[in-house]
Amino acid sequence: MAVTATTVPLSIALRMLLNGAKMTVTLSLLSIGLGFLIGLPVALMETYGNKALKYAAMVYEGTIRGIPLLAIYFIIFFSMPILTGLGLSPFWAAVVGLGIRSSAYQSQIFRSGIQAVDEGQIEAGYSLGMSKTQVIRHIVLPQALRFSIPAWMNEYVIVLKDTSIALAIGIVELTREATYLVSVTAEPFRYYGLAAFFYLVMVLPLTYLANYIGKKYGIKGTGGAVNVRL
């Protein structure tokens, strides 16, 4: 049976793709923020916590990294309402799922940044009478976060691209808009190509900025080695 294709004016197609790109950026910003709020405490627990906290942080990291993002989406969006009676909208399920997924990788980035802080500065802080909390707050964290910037920005790029998987739970983001246009026009090269162009426009400046910051401050991409998706 022949497929009937519909012509979509370019202005309308571009507007749809732009709306999808806006959703992609919104999801990525909220998700990377949630990942930061979870990942940094996990990194501190694993570095400075007692045995129980370190073990809990390691189990959290290993568990989240071992579950595919799509499975996390399905657990949050489909399973949690059945188990708890409380459900999230597709948008917030996507934010929570991607944020949790990212937090496991961000925790590794921040942990590497913490370990990169000069031990002599930490000992100097203790010699000045600072408490452990003060040393972490005033000496370790400011430097660790700066060391982590390039790898953290690369993580944001990964999160931004991973928003495309949210179409599985009904989120109309950039890839979903492109898929719809392809389904009605039968022109995959044009619309997936345009979607790829939108992704490049969003991603390339961040990649170059991360490299620039790393070179300017002599940061060798701390955390980059553990930021690889395994």
N, C-alpha and C positions, 0 to 999 in steps of 0.2 A: 504494500500500500504506500503510495507516494506521500511524502510529508509536505504539507503546505507551509511555506515560509511567509512571514509577514515583514514588511519593511518598517524599520523604526527610524525616524529622523535622527540624525546625528546629534542635534542639540538636546533631544530628549534622552538619548542614550547616555550622553556625557553627564547630564543632570542626574540620572539614576546612578551612574558610577560614582559621581561626586558625593551623593548622599550615602552610598555604601562606604566610601572612603571615610566620611565623617564618623559613621558608626564604628568603623575599624579603629580609628584614632581614639574615640571615646572609650571603647572597650579596652584598648591597650593601655591607656593612661590609668584608668581605674584599676586594672589588673596588676600593673607594675607597682602601683601604690600599695595595694593590698599585699602583694608579695614582699614589698619592703617592710611593711609593718609586722609581718610574720617572720620573714627571713632574718632580719637583724637580731631579734631576741633569740632565735634558734642558734645563730652563730655565737652569740654571747654565752648561751647555755653550754654549747659544746666546748667552748674555749675556757670559760671560767667557772662553770657550774660544778656541783659535786658529782659523784659517780652516777647517781640516779638521773640527774638532769642531763648529763652528757649522754647517757645511754638512751634516754627518751629522745633527745635531739637527733642522735644517729639513727634510731629506728624511724623517726619521722622522715628524715631525709631519704633513707633507703626505700621506705615504703612508697612515698610520693613519686620518687624518680622511677620506681619500678612499674608504676601504673600508667598506661597510655592516657593521653589527655582526653581522648574521646570517651574512654571508660569513666574517667572522673566526671565528665559532663553528664553521662547517663546515670551515674550513681547519685549525683546531686539533683538532677532534674526529674528523674523517674523513680529512683529507689527511696530517696529521703522522704518524699511525701507519704509513701506507703508505710515506712517505718515510724515516722514521727507525727504524721498528720499535718505537717507544715511544709508548704511548697514555696518555691521561688519562681518568679517570672523567668522566661527564657533569657532575658537580658542579665538579670542578677545572677542566675545560675551560671551564665558564661563568665561573668566577672569573677565570681567566687571560685569556679573551677580553674580558670586560667591563673588567677592570683595564687591559689594554693599550689598549683603546679610550679609556677615561677618561684615561689618562696623557697622551695627546696634547692633550687639552683642559686638563688640570691644568697642564701645562707652560706653556701660554699664560697661565693665571691667575697662576702664580708669576712668570713673566717680566714681566708687567704690574706685579705687586707690587714686584719688584726695581727696575724703572724708576721707580716712584713714590717711592723713597727719596731724600731731599734730597741733592743732589750735594755741598752744603757739608759735610755730616756725613762723607761719604766722604773728602773732601779733608782734613778735620780729622784723621781717623784716620791718614791717610798722614803728615801733618805731625807727629803724635805718635810716628812711627817704627813704626807697625804695618805688618805685611806685607799683601800682597793677600789672603792666606788669612784672616788675622786680621780684616781689614776686613769681608770677606764674612761670616765667622762671627759676629762680635760687633756689627757695625753694620747690615749689609745684611739678613741673613736674619731676625733677630728682627722688624724692622719690616716687611719684605716679607711674611712670613707673617701678621702681624696685618692688613696691608692686604688680604690675599687672603681673609680669613675669609668675608665675605659671599658672594663669587663661588664660593668653594670649597664652601660649604654648599649653594648652588644647584646646583652640579655633583653633589653627593651626592644631591639630590632627583632629578636626571635619571638618575643611575645606578640609584637605587632603582626608578624606573619602567621603566628599560630591562631590568631583570631579567625582565620578562614575556616577552622574546624567547627566553629560555633554555628555554622549553617546547619549542622546536623540536629540542632535543637530549635531551629526555626529563626535564628538571628539573620536579619537581612543586612549583611555587611557587603564588602566589595566583591568578594568571590561569588556570593549568592546573587547579587545583581547581575554580574557577568554571565552566570549560568542561566539566569532567566532570559537574558537577552539572546543568548545562544539558542535556547529552546524555542523561541518564537521566530528567530530570523534564520536559523541554520547557518550562522556565520561564526564558527568558533575562533577562527584565526583573528578576525577583527576584534571581537569583544574580549576574548581572553588576552589578546595582545594589549588592548587598552588597559585592562585590569593590571597586567604585569607592569605597564608603564606607570600607572598610579602607584603601585607598590614601590617601584624604583624611585619615584619622586619623593616618597615618604622615607625610604630607607637609606639611600645613598648619602644625603647630607649628614645623617646621624653617624654613619660609618666613618665618614671623613672627619667629623668633629671629634669622635672618640679617638681616632688615630692622632689628630692634631693635639688634643689634650695630653695624650700619653707621651708624645714626643716633647711637648713644651715643658712638662714637669718631670720628664725623665722616668715616667711610669711605664714599666714593661708589661702592661696588660695583666696586672695581678688578678688572679682568679680565672683568667681566660682558659687555662688548661683544664680546669674542672667545670667549665661552663659548656662543655661539649655535650650534646644530647646523646646519651647512651641507651 
